[in-house]
Amino acid sequence: MARIVRVCDPASESPRLSALRFLERVQERDLARSRRWIADEERRATERARGRARRPRAPDWLIEGAAGRPPIYVHVGDCPTAGKHRRAASRDEARRALAGGVEACPHCRPDTELGVLD
């Protein structure tokens, strides 16, 4: 930002003019800070968008259950109630699990989407 240099004898300035020049300096500093905040927020928004774009796509189907134990539920891939012990499954694997007695999640109802009804 270009700074205006004033050729003026500070001793001959009125107190009001001196106060206005001080106000101008404060506002320039505040404007510079606001511009930094805006640039920082734009950078963070760009990083968030880039992160969302790079995030792997959710699987279409999930099978919930701890390793070495029988599965508990079959879920649609983006079901918010799926537990932390889960793994991705193909459409055929999810259908076979439902046909084999694994329960369908009562929240996301994968049996309806897969066409496997009791």
Secondary structure, 3 states (H helix, E strand, C coil): CCCCCCCCCHHHCCHHHHHHHHHHHHHHHHHHHHHHHHHHHHHHHHHHHHHHHHCCCCCCEEEECCCCCCCCEEEECCCCCCCCCEEEECHHHHHHHHHCCCEECCCCCHHHHHCCCC
